[in-house]
Amino acid sequence: MPDTRHDVFTHDVQRRLARLRIISRVCSVTGAALLLAVAALALSATIVPRLMGLQSYAIVSGSMEPLLPVGSLVYAEPMAPEELQPGDIAVFWRKDDVIIHRVEENNREEQELVTKGDANDGIDAHPAPYENVVGRAITKIPAIGYFIMALSSLPGKFILGWIVLMGAAFAAIGAFISNLAQR
């Protein structure tokens, strides 16, 4: 006569182990996804552009909308200011801020750019001196600039740290549960 209690117990243990394996995979995949997302954002926003000789800047105002909406990440290539043409989008410093506006006129004699934000009614009050020009904006990625803006604040740094810790915790929990399920 077969021992049905043993068969029920074995079936119950196998069912619980199968659940543990699923939980392990979910935790591991969630942790890896969080860590990969942070790494992909960091690479696309900072490291890769610099390796290509570009600078990245987050759009923080609506002065260039709809072309460059707030939260976009703009990549700029270095360019001599005298080479910029009307219609190009110049990237330049004004005091402590980076400004990204369209060139209306390149005044080579005065060595300054007359610029205007696409959404603004008139030209900028102060021309951009050549020595403040970084280059020309060449492309954008919508919404990624929010990531850069968040990193410039203390709460954003805490949130990023929390996401990285959660990703690592999920991955560690997944590995721990996997080890339990294999015993």
Salt bridges, closest charged atoms under 4 A:
ASP3 OD1 - ARG5 NE 3.85
ASP12 OD1 - ARG15 NH2 3.05
ASP12 OD2 - ARG16 NE 3.19
GLU77 OE2 - ARG136 NH2 2.41
ASP118 OD2 - ARG102 NH2 2.87
ASP124 OD2 - ARG94 NH2 3.81
ASP124 OD2 - HIS101 ND1 2.73
